Amino acid sequence: MDASIWSNELIELFIIIGNKRANDFWAGNLQKDEELHMDSPVEKRKSFIIQKYKEGKFRKTLLASLTKEELNKALCAAVVTPDVLETMALLFSGADVMCATGDPVHSTPYLLAKKAGQSLQMEFLYHNKFSDFPQHDIHSEGGLSQEASQSTFLCDFLYQAPAAASKLSSEKKLLEETNKKWCVLEGGFLSYYENDKSTTPNGTININEVICLAIHKEDFYLNTGPIFVFEIYLPSERVFLFGAETSQAQRKWTEAIAKHFVPFVAENLTETDYDLIGQLFYKDCHALDQWKKGWFAMDKFNLRFCLQMQEVQEDRMHLRRLQELTISTMVQNGEKLDVLLLVEKGRTLYIHGHTKLDFTVWHTAIEKAAGTDGNALQDQQLSKNDVPIIVNSCIAFVTQYGLGCKYIYQKNGDPLHISELLENFKKDARSFKLRAGKHQLEDVTSVLKRFLSDIDDALLAKELYPYWISALDTQDDKERIKKYGAFIRTLPVVNQATLAAIIEHLYRVQKCSEINHMNAHNLALAFSSCLFQTKGQTSEEVNVIEDLINNYVEIFEVKEDQVKQMDIENSFITKWKDTQVSQAGDLLIEVYVERKEPDCSIIIRISPVMEAEELTNDILAIKNIIPTKSDVWATFEVIENEELERPLHYRENVLEQVLRWSSLAEPGSACLVVKRFLTVDTIEHCRERRALESIKEGVLKIKEEPSKILSGNKFQDRYFVLRDGCLFIYKDSKSSKHEKMFSLSSMKFYLGVKKKMKPPTSWGLTAYSDKHHWHLCCDSSQTQIEWMASIFIAQHENDIWPPAGQERKRSITKNPKIGGLPLIPIQQERNTIQARKILRVQGQNWKGCGSVRSVIESLWTPP
């Protein structure tokens, strides 16, 4: 025997294992009718050998119940002992010969055996270092069924660049170092050889360890011609670059590789024309408390993913429609972690990679796909309603600051400023914000018109031009409107959505024509040439646009409630200068979480029908706060420079309360704060005592404004009794006749007492009626809370939170955000009664409110 091959250890290994012991394992489950006979033909013998040794069909099944992780753990324990037969059984049952051991120095089973001085184990592991054997189960998390995985075989010459460790070199440099290698994909391993005659590979990649596969659709050129590149990323921070001579060969290799490492439940992802596919860690609104593994694939502008590994469920995000795409850094287990936040159509997704390298690849690809790419309307960054963000931003800005401006859209902006704004929007419309004071109104109006003039095709479609013009010959208004509607339905989806947004905006502007002098005709003069993209301007074009504006409600089938809502919004904007209303119709207001500090604020939309419960739940969801069972959270109205605060009942209308701030001496100091109100124990204690005694009583110090009952200007002791929905005031506990009685339903109670009242204690309540203010002081914080809880429960007859089992009311079910600021989409339902109530409030003089401030710069995507 050749001593250079047959070492003493190898001979001893053969003696110990022996043919009988080896066969006991490989044929341990062989049935009588499956045995090979002396006269069996060659083809049957070949098939039997493949089934026995390659597929492991007849192996002992004692280890079949073990998972891959358990097999690997058992292998690491076996290699440090003399039991080579145990190592053989584990390895040939699916354990990974190169599995991680958890020892940073002795990182493989071979090194563990070497450390333990087990030379026979080392010999066995060395000769099986490229072996790969299927586990006994049919499907594994690592991709195809093992049988299909083992049967996949590819071999061909590919260009291969040196593997990059920890940091990927530039593509140009890598391609310069690229050489042809003979590549073989077999048994779950991709091996590359110097040439097709070589028997020892230059390197081997375990496909089951792949975390990301990137396919470059564009070809790269070498001296020998074009190559089509794909990259393989491993969790060890290594990247392998390969290149095929044709796109068909590239696709053949990448499909085979993907089907090896993508799990069976996510196999739909492998059937798309993806540029990127792999595994990422994710969190979404269904489970924000922990990271989970999901499978993702990118094709063009879509990010597809399978998150529920126990279910075959595929979802996707349209990256052009992302409302937010931001990267942030968090610390996990003492290490910094890059996290990408994606928000689209109410869905929020957080993702991060296994390594910095694969995360960078995903981040770059997503950012590119989500950006503006071209001059066509559909190539722009879009809102969730398919309207370009640049259009929405301009409309929202003009709605806020231009409705009351004379001759809006007839004034021209500065050409330099217009070009600069267009460039900023083109670079990244999603993150660019128009800001009052920094950007001029006429520049923004000119940007909108220039954008519509410069897109590749007219918004109204050039091929439809004669049809739009000929529609004017139809004298019957209903028939003409019907034709307009038919033309609009033939437009692409993005054109339809954008046209609807533009005409709605112009309709809104002309409803304020008494102030801005821009009626439908003047607006049509300003917009006809850019909507049709004609150099000149004809009266027919103007008439068509004027017709669309005047008949907006009929053409776009707008409901009456929506028109009334628009009137309310216009009144807010034009009369109450410090009120911010979104283009879509809801008040934008700053809400704080737990305390009034800049870092704790959220800009949120308040619809006319939003109740306090919705607001509270929305804020908690945005901040990822999960209340404990013992805490009750509520929205507080905070006034008088934070000296007084009142919990809103869960069914209380938020907008009505905000509008009442205009009557305060300092409306700018008022705000809303979402925070803990009471504990369940406190509430139950008050309820039990109320059920037993029906009263709450005790001595409090009181001061009245203006003073009628009490003499002097100091706090005085009085005995209070809360009973039957009323609060009675007695001179002392012995008095039989009360001095004052008032109904709780006519009062508002606030926690706290204003400092200028010079309260004798730090704890108290303030009661407001139409004509009087009552300042009550308690002797402790506990007494203050008990009185407030008792009054709150009595005011609402025990109905202080939603009934048990009732679904939590929210405006949304997901957690969308916009431009770094959380956003709550509009309630589509409009309540006519609520709208009338708000209209009645319009006569009030709005003096300005700091917390209802102009935040148009944070709004670029209307619902």
C-alpha positions in Angstrom: 0.0 0.0 0.0 1.1 3.6 -0.6 2.3 4.8 2.7 1.7 8.4 1.8 -2.0 7.6 1.7 -2.5 4.6 4.0 -1.2 6.0 7.3 -1.2 4.0 10.4 -4.2 6.0 11.7 -6.2 5.3 8.6 -5.5 1.6 8.7 -6.5 1.4 12.3 -9.6 3.4 11.6 -10.7 0.8 8.9 -10.0 -2.0 11.3 -12.1 -0.5 14.1 -15.1 0.4 11.9 -14.8 -2.6 9.7 -17.2 -3.6 7.0 -19.7 -5.3 9.3 -20.1 -2.4 11.7 -20.3 0.1 8.8 -23.0 -2.1 7.1 -24.9 -2.4 10.3 -25.4 1.4 10.2 -25.9 1.9 6.4 -28.2 -1.1 6.0 -29.7 -1.0 9.5 -33.2 -0.3 8.1 -33.0 -2.4 4.9 -36.1 -4.4 4.2 -35.9 -8.0 2.7 -37.5 -7.0 -0.6 -35.0 -4.2 -1.0 -31.8 -6.3 -0.7 -29.4 -6.5 -3.6 -29.0 -10.0 -5.1 -26.0 -11.6 -6.8 -27.7 -11.5 -10.3 -29.0 -7.9 -10.0 -28.4 -5.8 -13.2 -25.9 -2.9 -13.3 -28.5 -0.2 -13.2 -30.2 -1.7 -10.1 -26.8 -2.0 -8.4 -26.1 1.7 -9.2 -29.5 2.8 -7.9 -29.0 0.7 -4.8 -25.6 2.2 -4.0 -27.0 5.8 -4.5 -29.9 5.0 -2.2 -27.7 3.4 0.4 -24.8 5.7 0.7 -25.8 9.0 -0.9 -29.4 9.2 0.1 -29.0 7.2 3.3 -32.3 5.5 2.7 -31.6 2.4 4.7 -29.7 3.9 7.6 -30.5 3.2 11.3 -33.2 5.5 12.5 -32.2 5.7 16.1 -31.2 9.4 15.7 -34.1 10.4 13.4 -35.8 12.4 16.1 -32.8 14.7 16.7 -32.7 18.2 15.2 -29.7 19.5 13.3 -28.7 21.5 16.3 -29.0 18.4 18.6 -26.9 16.3 16.2 -24.2 18.9 16.0 -24.1 19.2 19.8 -23.9 15.4 20.1 -21.1 15.3 17.5 -19.0 17.8 19.5 -19.4 15.6 22.6 -18.5 12.4 20.7 -15.3 13.6 19.0 -13.5 14.1 22.3 -14.0 10.4 23.2 -12.5 7.2 21.5 -16.0 6.2 20.2 -15.5 6.6 16.4 -18.6 4.5 15.7 -20.8 7.1 17.5 -19.1 9.9 15.5 -19.8 8.0 12.3 -23.5 7.5 13.2 -23.9 11.2 14.0 -22.1 12.5 11.0 -23.9 10.2 8.6 -27.3 11.0 10.2 -27.0 14.7 9.3 -24.6 16.3 11.8 -22.4 19.1 10.3 -18.7 18.1 10.2 -17.8 21.9 10.2 -20.4 22.9 12.8 -19.7 25.7 15.3 -18.5 24.3 18.7 -18.9 27.4 20.8 -15.2 27.4 21.5 -13.5 30.4 19.9 -10.1 28.6 19.7 -11.2 25.1 18.9 -14.1 26.1 16.6 -14.7 22.8 14.7 -15.2 19.2 15.8 -11.8 18.4 14.2 -10.0 20.9 16.4 -11.9 19.6 19.5 -10.7 16.1 18.7 -7.1 17.4 18.2 -7.4 19.2 21.6 -8.5 15.9 23.2 -5.7 13.9 21.5 -8.1 11.6 19.7 -6.1 10.8 16.5 -8.6 8.3 15.1 -11.4 10.9 15.4 -9.2 13.4 13.7 -8.5 11.0 10.8 -12.2 10.2 10.4 -13.3 13.8 10.4 -10.5 14.8 8.0 -11.6 12.3 5.4 -15.2 13.4 5.7 -14.7 17.1 5.8 -16.6 17.7 2.6 -19.3 15.1 3.4 -22.9 16.1 3.6 -25.6 13.7 4.6 -29.4 14.2 4.8 -31.3 14.0 8.0 -34.1 11.5 8.3 -36.9 14.1 8.0 -38.4 15.0 4.7 -38.3 18.8 4.9 -35.7 20.9 6.7 -35.7 24.6 7.5 -32.7 24.9 5.2 -34.6 24.8 1.9 -35.8 22.0 -0.4 -36.7 18.6 0.7 -33.4 16.8 1.4 -34.0 14.3 -1.3 -34.4 17.1 -3.9 -31.5 18.9 -2.4 -29.2 15.9 -2.8 -30.4 15.3 -6.3 -29.5 18.8 -7.5 -26.2 18.7 -9.5 -24.6 21.5 -11.5 -21.1 21.8 -12.9 -19.6 24.4 -15.2 -16.9 27.0 -15.5 -17.6 30.2 -13.6 -15.6 33.3 -13.0 -14.7 33.4 -9.3 -13.2 36.3 -7.3 -11.2 35.7 -4.1 -13.5 35.6 -1.0 -13.6 38.8 0.9 -13.4 38.6 4.6 -15.2 41.2 6.8 -15.3 43.8 4.1 -16.3 43.5 0.5 -13.8 45.1 -1.9 -14.9 47.3 -4.7 -16.5 45.4 -7.6 -14.1 46.7 -10.1 -11.1 45.4 -8.1 -12.8 42.1 -7.5 -13.5 41.7 -11.2 -9.9 42.4 -12.1 -8.9 39.5 -9.9 -11.5 37.2 -11.3 -10.4 33.9 -12.8 -12.3 31.0 -14.3 -12.8 28.1 -11.9 -14.5 24.7 -12.3 -17.5 24.9 -10.0 -19.6 22.0 -8.8 -22.9 22.2 -6.9 -23.6 18.9 -5.3 -25.0 17.6 -2.0 -25.6 21.1 -0.6 -22.1 22.3 -1.2 -20.7 24.6 -3.9 -17.0 23.7 -4.5 -14.7 25.5 -6.9 -11.6 23.9 -8.4 -8.6 25.2 -10.3 -9.8 23.3 -13.4 -12.1 20.5 -14.4 -9.2 17.9 -13.9 -8.5 18.9 -10.3 -9.6 16.5 -7.5 -9.1 18.9 -4.5 -11.2 22.0 -4.4 -9.7 25.4 -3.8 -12.7 26.1 -1.5 -16.1 24.9 -0.6 -19.3 26.8 0.5 -22.0 25.1 2.6 -25.1 26.4 0.8 -27.2 25.8 3.9 -25.2 28.5 5.7 -26.0 31.2 3.0 -27.8 34.2 4.4 -28.1 36.3 1.3 -27.8 35.8 -2.5 -27.5 38.9 -4.7 -28.0 38.8 -8.4 -26.6 41.6 -10.6 -28.9 42.0 -13.6 -26.5 44.3 -15.5 -23.5 42.7 -17.0 -19.9 43.5 -16.2 -17.2 43.5 -18.9 -13.8 41.8 -18.7 -11.2 41.5 -21.4 -12.9 38.2 -22.4 -16.3 39.7 -22.7 -19.4 40.3 -20.5 -20.1 38.3 -17.3 -23.2 38.1 -15.2 -22.4 38.3 -11.5 -23.9 36.9 -8.4 -22.7 37.1 -4.8 -23.1 34.7 -1.9 -23.0 36.1 1.7 -22.2 33.9 4.8 -22.7 34.7 8.5 -18.9 34.6 8.9 -18.7 38.0 7.2 -17.4 36.3 4.0 -18.6 37.2 0.5 -18.1 35.0 -2.6 -18.4 36.5 -6.0 -19.1 34.4 -9.1 -19.8 35.3 -12.7 -21.5 33.4 -15.6 -20.9 34.0 -19.2 -24.7 34.3 -20.0 -27.7 35.6 -18.0 -29.3 32.2 -18.5 -26.4 30.4 -16.8 -26.5 33.0 -14.0 -30.2 32.3 -13.4 -29.7 28.6 -13.5 -27.0 28.7 -10.8 -28.8 31.2 -8.6 -32.1 29.3 -8.8 -30.4 26.1 -7.7 -28.5 27.8 -4.9 -31.6 29.6 -3.6 -33.7 26.4 -3.6 -31.0 24.9 -1.3 -31.1 27.4 1.5 -34.6 29.0 1.3 -37.0 27.0 3.4 -39.8 25.0 2.0 -42.5 27.3 3.5 -40.9 30.3 1.6 -40.4 28.6 -1.7 -42.7 31.0 -3.4 -40.0 33.7 -3.0 -37.7 31.6 -5.2 -40.2 31.7 -8.1 -40.1 35.5 -8.5 -37.6 37.4 -10.7 -35.6 38.5 -7.6 -32.4 40.6 -7.4 -31.8 39.7 -3.8 -33.0 36.9 -1.6 -32.1 35.8 1.9 -32.9 35.7 5.6 -33.2 38.8 7.8 -34.2 39.5 11.4 -37.5 41.4 11.7 -40.0 42.9 14.0 -43.5 44.2 13.0 -46.5 45.5 14.8 -47.7 42.0 15.7 -44.7 41.4 17.9 -42.5 44.3 18.7 -41.0 42.7 21.8 -38.6 40.3 20.0 -36.7 39.8 16.8 -37.7 36.9 14.6 -36.2 35.4 11.4 -38.0 35.9 8.1 -37.2 35.3 4.5 -37.1 38.2 2.0 -36.8 38.7 -1.7 -36.6 41.8 -3.8 -37.8 42.1 -7.4 -37.7 45.6 -9.0 -39.8 47.8 -6.6 -41.3 45.1 -4.4 -40.0 43.6 -1.2 -41.6 40.2 -0.7 -41.4 38.4 2.5 -42.6 35.3 4.5 -42.7 36.1 8.2 -44.9 33.4 9.6 -42.7 30.3 9.4 -45.4 28.0 10.6 -47.7 29.2 7.8 -47.2 29.5 4.0 -47.9 33.2 3.9 -46.3 35.7 1.6 -46.6 39.5 1.9 -45.0 42.4 0.2 -44.2 46.1 0.3 -44.2 48.4 -2.7 -41.0 50.3 -2.1 -41.9 53.3 -4.2 -44.9 53.8 -1.9 -42.9 53.8 1.3 -44.1 56.5 3.7 -40.9 56.2 5.7 -37.5 54.6 5.1 -35.0 55.4 7.9 -32.0 53.7 9.3 -31.1 53.9 13.0 -28.6 52.3 15.4 -29.6 50.4 18.5 -27.5 48.5 21.1 -28.2 44.8 21.5 -26.1 42.6 23.8 -23.5 45.3 24.0 -23.1 45.7 20.3 -24.3 48.4 17.9 -26.9 47.2 15.5 -28.1 48.9 12.3 -31.9 48.7 11.9 -34.0 49.7 8.9 -37.5 51.0 9.4 -40.0 50.6 6.5 -43.6 52.0 6.6 -46.0 51.4 3.8 -49.8 51.6 3.7 -50.1 51.3 7.5 -47.6 48.5 7.9 -44.5 49.0 9.9 -41.5 46.7 9.5 -38.1 46.7 11.3 -35.3 44.7 9.8 -31.6 44.0 10.4 -29.1 41.6 9.0 -26.9 38.8 10.3 -23.8 40.9 9.6 -22.9 44.4 8.5 -22.2 43.2 5.0 -25.5 41.6 4.3 -27.4 44.5 5.9 -25.5 47.0 3.7 -26.5 45.0 0.6 -30.2 45.0 1.6 -30.2 48.6 2.7 -28.6 49.8 -0.5 -30.9 47.8 -2.7 -34.1 48.9 -0.8 -33.0 52.5 -0.8 -32.3 52.4 -4.6 -35.7 50.7 -5.3 -37.5 53.2 -3.1 -36.0 56.2 -4.8 -37.0 58.3 -7.9 -35.8 56.6 -11.0 -36.8 58.4 -14.2 -39.0 61.2 -15.3 -42.3 59.3 -15.7 -45.1 59.8 -13.2 -44.9 56.2 -12.1 -41.1 56.4 -11.5 -41.5 58.9 -8.7 -41.6 58.2 -5.0 -45.3 57.7 -4.3 -47.7 58.1 -1.5 -49.8 55.2 -0.3 -52.6 56.4 -2.7 -50.2 56.4 -5.7 -49.8 60.2 -5.8 -46.2 61.4 -6.2 -44.9 62.7 -2.9 -43.8 66.0 -4.6 -47.4 66.6 -5.6 -48.8 65.9 -2.1 -46.1 68.0 -0.4 -46.9 71.1 -2.6 -50.6 70.7 -2.2 -50.4 70.4 1.6 -48.1 73.4 1.8 -50.4 75.5 -0.4 -53.5 74.3 1.5 -52.0 75.5 4.7 -50.4 78.8 3.7 -52.0 79.7 0.4 -55.8 79.5 0.7 -56.1 83.0 1.9 -53.4 84.4 -0.3 -54.5 86.6 -3.2 -53.9 85.4 -6.7 -52.2 82.2 -5.6 -50.9 80.2 -8.6 -50.8 83.4 -10.7 -47.5 84.6 -9.1 -44.2 83.2 -10.4 -41.5 82.0 -8.1 -37.7 82.5 -8.3 -36.3 80.3 -11.0 -33.2 79.4 -8.9 -35.3 78.4 -5.9 -37.7 76.4 -8.1 -34.8 74.4 -9.6 -33.3 73.8 -6.2 -36.6 72.5 -4.8 -37.2 70.3 -7.8 -33.7 68.8 -7.4 -34.3 68.2 -3.7 -37.6 66.4 -4.4 -35.9 64.3 -7.1 -33.1 63.4 -4.8 -35.4 62.1 -2.1 -38.9 63.4 -1.9 -39.7 61.1 1.1 -37.3 62.9 3.4 -37.4 66.4 2.0 -39.8 68.8 3.8 -41.2 72.1 2.8 -41.0 74.5 5.7 -42.8 77.8 6.3 -40.5 80.7 6.5 -37.7 78.9 4.6 -39.7 78.2 1.4 -41.8 80.8 -0.3 -45.4 80.1 -1.4 -44.9 81.3 -5.0 -41.8 79.0 -5.3 -43.9 76.0 -4.2 -46.8 76.7 -6.6 -44.3 77.1 -9.4 -42.7 73.8 -8.5 -46.0 72.0 -8.8 -46.7 73.5 -12.2 -43.2 72.9 -13.4 -43.3 69.2 -12.3 -46.6 68.6 -14.1 -45.1 70.3 -17.2 -41.9 68.3 -17.3 -43.0 64.7 -16.7 -42.6 62.4 -19.6 -46.2 62.4 -20.6 -49.0 64.8 -19.8 -51.1 64.0 -16.8 -54.2 64.0 -19.0 -52.3 61.9 -21.6 -51.4 63.5 -25.0 -53.1 60.8 -27.0 -56.4 61.7 -25.3 -56.1 65.4 -26.1 -58.6 65.4 -29.0 -61.1 63.5 -26.9 -60.9 66.0 -24.0 -61.4 68.9 -26.4 -64.2 67.2 -28.4 -66.1 66.6 -25.2 -66.9 70.3 -25.0 -69.2 69.8 -28.0 -71.5 67.8 -25.7 -74.0 70.4 -24.5 -75.7 68.1 -21.9 -73.8 68.5 -18.6 -74.5 65.0 -17.4 -73.4 63.4 -20.7 -70.2 65.6 -20.8 -69.3 64.7 -17.2 -69.9 61.0 -18.0 -67.4 61.3 -20.9 -64.8 63.0 -18.6 -65.2 60.1 -16.2 -64.7 57.6 -19.0 -61.5 59.3 -20.2 -60.1 59.4 -16.6 -60.7 55.6 -16.2 -58.5 54.9 -19.2 -55.6 56.7 -17.7 -52.9 54.8 -15.8 -53.6 54.3 -12.1 -50.9 56.8 -11.0 -52.3 59.4 -13.4 -55.9 58.8 -12.1 -54.8 59.3 -8.5 -52.7 62.3 -9.2 -55.4 64.0 -11.3 -57.9 63.4 -8.5 -55.6 65.0 -6.0 -54.9 68.0 -8.2 -58.5 68.7 -9.1 -59.6 68.3 -5.5 -57.0 70.8 -4.5 -58.1 73.3 -7.1 -61.7 72.8 -6.1 -60.7 73.6 -2.5 -58.8 76.7 -3.6 -61.7 78.1 -5.6 -64.1 77.6 -2.7 -62.0 80.3 -1.0 -62.1 82.6 -4.0 -63.7 85.4 -2.1 -60.4 85.7 -0.2 -57.8 84.6 -2.7 -59.6 85.8 -5.9 -58.8 82.5 -7.6 -62.1 81.2 -9.1 -62.3 78.1 -11.3 -61.6 80.0 -14.5 -58.4 81.7 -13.1 -57.1 78.4 -11.8 -57.8 76.8 -15.2 -55.8 79.5 -16.9 -52.9 78.7 -14.6 -53.0 74.9 -14.9 -54.3 74.0 -18.4 -51.0 74.2 -20.2 -49.1 72.1 -17.6 -51.9 69.5 -17.4 -52.1 69.1 -21.2 -48.4 69.9 -21.7 -49.0 72.3 -24.5 -46.7 75.2 -25.2 -49.4 77.7 -25.9 -52.9 77.9 -24.4 -56.3 77.6 -26.1 -59.7 78.5 -24.7 -60.8 74.9 -25.2 -58.0 73.6 -22.9 -59.0 76.2 -20.3 -62.6 75.3 -20.6 -61.9 71.6 -20.0 -59.9 72.3 -16.9 -62.5 74.7 -15.6 -65.2 72.1 -16.3 -63.2 69.5 -14.3 -62.9 71.9 -11.3 -66.5 73.0 -11.3 -67.8 69.4 -11.6 -65.2 67.8 -9.3 -67.9 66.4 -7.0 -69.8 64.7 -9.7 -66.8 63.5 -11.8 -65.0 61.9 -8.9 -68.2 60.9 -7.0 -67.4 62.8 -3.9 -69.8 62.4 -1.0 -71.7 65.3 0.5 -70.1 64.7 3.9 -66.6 65.1 2.4 -67.6 68.4 0.8 -68.9 69.6 4.2 -65.7 68.5 5.8 -63.7 70.5 3.2 -65.7 73.6 4.2 -64.9 73.0 7.9 -61.2 72.6 7.1 -61.1 75.7 4.9 -62.7 77.7 7.8 -60.1 76.4 10.2 -57.3 77.4 8.0 -58.5 80.8 6.8 -59.9 82.0 10.1 -57.8 80.3 12.8 -54.3 81.0 11.7 -52.5 78.9 14.3 -54.5 75.8 13.5 -52.9 73.1 11.3 -55.3 71.0 9.1 -54.0 68.3 6.8 -54.8 68.3 3.1 -57.0 65.3 3.8 -59.0 67.0 6.5 -57.9 66.4 10.1 -56.5 68.7 12.7 -52.8 68.1 13.2 -51.9 68.4 16.9 -48.9 67.8 19.1 -49.5 65.1 21.7 -47.0 64.3 24.5 -46.3 60.9 26.0 -46.0 60.9 29.9 -44.6 64.4 30.1 -44.5 67.6 28.2 -41.0 67.5 26.7 -39.8 68.0 23.1 -38.5 64.4 22.9 -41.8 63.0 24.0 -44.0 64.7 21.4 -45.8 63.1 18.5 -47.6 65.0 15.7 -50.9 63.2 15.1 -54.1 63.7 13.1 -57.3 64.3 15.1 -60.4 63.7 13.0 -63.7 65.4 14.0 -65.0 62.1 15.3 -61.9 60.8 17.2 -62.6 59.8 20.8 -60.0 59.8 23.6 -59.8 56.0 23.6 -58.7 56.0 19.9 -56.1 58.7 20.6 -54.7 56.9 23.7 -54.5 53.5 22.0 -52.9 55.0 18.8 -50.2 56.8 20.9 -49.4 53.7 22.9 -49.1 51.7 19.7 -46.8 54.2 18.1 -44.6 54.3 21.1 -44.7 50.5 21.4 -46.0 50.8 25.0 -47.9 47.7 26.2 -49.8 48.7 29.3 -49.7 46.3 32.2 -52.9 44.8 33.5 -52.7 46.9 36.6 -52.4 50.3 34.9 -55.0 52.4 33.2 -53.7 54.9 30.6 -55.7 57.9 29.5 -55.4 61.1 27.5 -55.1 64.2 29.8 -56.0 67.7 28.9 -53.2 69.9 30.4 -53.8 73.6 30.9 -52.6 76.6 32.9 -48.9 76.1 32.2 -49.1 72.4 33.3 -50.6 73.3 36.7 -53.9 71.6 36.0 -54.7 68.4 34.2 -57.8 66.4 33.5 -58.3 62.8 32.3 -60.6 62.7 29.3 -63.3 60.0 29.4 -62.6 57.3 26.8 -65.6 58.3 24.8 -65.0 62.1 25.0 -64.6 63.8 21.6 -61.0 65.1 21.4 -61.4 67.8 18.8 -64.3 69.5 20.6 -62.1 69.7 23.7 -59.2 71.2 21.8 -61.4 73.8 20.2 -62.5 75.0 23.6 -58.9 76.0 24.4 -59.5 79.3 22.5 -61.4 80.6 25.5 -58.4 80.1 27.9 -56.4 83.1 29.0 -53.3 81.3 27.7 -54.4 78.9 25.0 -50.8 78.4 23.9 -50.0 76.6 27.2 -52.7 73.9 26.7 -51.7 70.5 25.4 -52.7 66.8 25.4 -50.6 64.2 27.3 -51.1 60.4 27.2 -50.0 58.8 30.5 -51.0 56.5 33.3 -54.1 57.6 35.2 -55.1 55.1 37.8 -54.2 51.6 38.9 -56.8 48.9 38.7 -56.5 48.5 42.5 -57.4 52.1 43.1 -60.4 51.9 40.8 -61.7 48.7 42.4 -61.2 50.2 45.9 -63.3 53.2 45.0 -65.9 51.1 43.3 -66.3 48.7 46.2 -66.6 51.6 48.7 -69.1 53.3 46.5 -71.1 50.1 46.2 -71.1 49.7 49.9 -71.5 53.2 51.2 -72.7 55.1 48.1 -70.7 58.1 49.3 -67.2 59.6 49.6 -66.7 62.1 52.4 -64.0 64.0 54.1 -62.5 67.4 55.1 -60.9 69.5 52.3 -59.6 73.0 52.2 -61.5 75.2 49.7 -61.2 78.5 48.0 -63.9 80.0 45.7 -63.6 82.3 42.7 -65.5 84.6 42.8 -66.1 84.3 46.5 -69.8 84.1 47.5 -70.2 81.5 50.2 -66.8 81.8 51.8 -65.7 85.0 53.4 -62.2 86.2 52.9 -59.6 85.2 50.4 -58.0 82.2 52.1 -58.5 78.5 52.0 -61.0 77.3 54.6 -61.9 73.9 56.0 -65.2 72.4 54.8 -66.7 68.9 55.0 -67.4 67.4 51.5 -69.8 64.6 50.7 -70.0 62.9 47.3 -73.4 61.2 46.9 -75.9 60.5 44.2 -74.0 62.2 41.4 -73.7 65.5 43.4 -71.0 67.1 45.6 -72.3 68.6 48.9 -70.4 71.2 50.9 -71.0 71.4 54.7 -69.5 73.7 57.2 -68.3 70.7 59.3 -69.1 67.1 59.8 -71.9 67.9 62.4 -73.8 70.2 60.1 -77.2 68.9 58.9 -77.7 71.5 56.1 -75.3 71.9 53.2 -73.9 75.3 52.2 -73.6 74.4 48.6 -74.5 71.5 46.3 -73.7 71.1 42.6 -74.2 68.4 40.1 -71.0 66.6 38.9 -72.4 66.5 35.3 -72.1 70.3 35.2 -68.5 70.5 36.5 -65.0 69.7 35.2 -62.5 68.5 37.7 -58.8 69.0 37.2 -55.9 67.5 39.2 -53.9 70.4 40.8 -54.3 73.9 42.0 -52.8 77.0 40.4 -49.8 78.4 42.3 -51.2 81.9 42.3 -54.0 80.7 44.5 -51.3 80.1 47.2 -52.6 76.6 48.2 -51.6 75.4 51.7 -50.7 71.9 50.4 -49.2 70.5 47.2 -52.2 68.3 46.5 -55.6 69.3 45.3 -58.3 69.6 42.7 -59.8 72.4 40.7 -63.5 72.4 39.8 -64.8 74.5 36.9 -68.4 75.5 36.3 -69.7 78.1 33.8 -69.3 80.9 36.3 -67.3 79.6 39.3 -63.9 78.0 40.0 -63.4 76.0 43.1 -59.9 75.2 44.5 -59.8 72.2 46.8 -56.7 71.1 48.8 -56.0 67.7 50.2 -53.6 66.6 52.9 -51.8 63.9 50.9 -51.3 62.6 47.3 -53.3 59.5 48.2 -56.3 61.6 49.3 -56.0 63.6 46.1 -56.1 60.5 43.9 -58.9 58.9 45.8 -61.1 62.0 45.5 -60.3 62.3 41.8 -61.0 58.6 41.1 -64.3 58.8 43.1 -65.5 61.9 41.2 -64.5 60.4 37.9 -66.3 57.2 38.5 -69.4 59.0 39.8 -69.4 61.4 36.8 -69.5 58.5 34.4 -71.5 56.1 36.5 -68.8 53.4 36.7 -68.3 53.5 32.9 -64.7 54.6 33.0 -63.1 52.2 30.5 -64.4 50.0 27.6 -66.3 46.9 28.7 -64.2 43.7 29.1 -63.8 41.7 26.0 -64.5 44.7 23.7 -61.9 45.2 21.0 -59.6 48.2 21.7 -60.7 51.1 19.5 -58.1 52.5 17.2 -57.9 54.5 14.1 -55.6 52.0 12.6 -54.5 48.4 13.1 -50.9 49.0 12.1 -48.4 51.7 13.0 -47.7 54.0 10.0 -45.3 56.9 10.4 -44.4 59.8 8.1 -41.1 61.6 7.7 -39.9 60.4 11.1 -43.1 61.5 12.8 -45.8 59.0 13.7 -48.9 59.4 11.6 -52.4 58.2 12.2 -54.5 57.9 8.9 -57.8 59.6 8.6 -61.0 58.1 9.8 -63.0 57.7 6.6 -66.4 57.9 8.3 -67.7 61.4 8.8 -70.2 62.2 11.5 -72.6 64.9 10.4 -73.7 65.7 13.9 -70.1 66.2 15.0 -69.4 68.4 12.0 -72.4 70.6 12.9 -71.1 71.0 16.4 -67.7 72.1 15.1 -69.4 74.5 12.7 -71.1 76.1 15.7 -67.7 76.7 17.3 -66.5 78.6 14.3 -67.8 81.9 15.7 -65.3 81.8 18.5 -62.2 83.9 18.3 -59.2 81.5 18.1 -56.5 83.3 20.0 -53.7 80.9 19.1 -52.6 77.6 20.6 -49.0 76.6 20.9 -49.6 72.9 20.8 -51.8 73.2 17.7 -49.0 74.5 15.7 -48.0 74.7 12.1 -46.4 71.4 11.2 -46.9 71.3 7.5 -43.2 70.5 7.1 -43.8 67.1 8.7 -46.7 66.3 6.3 -46.1 65.1 2.9 -48.4 62.2 2.4 -52.2 62.8 2.7 -54.3 59.7 3.2 
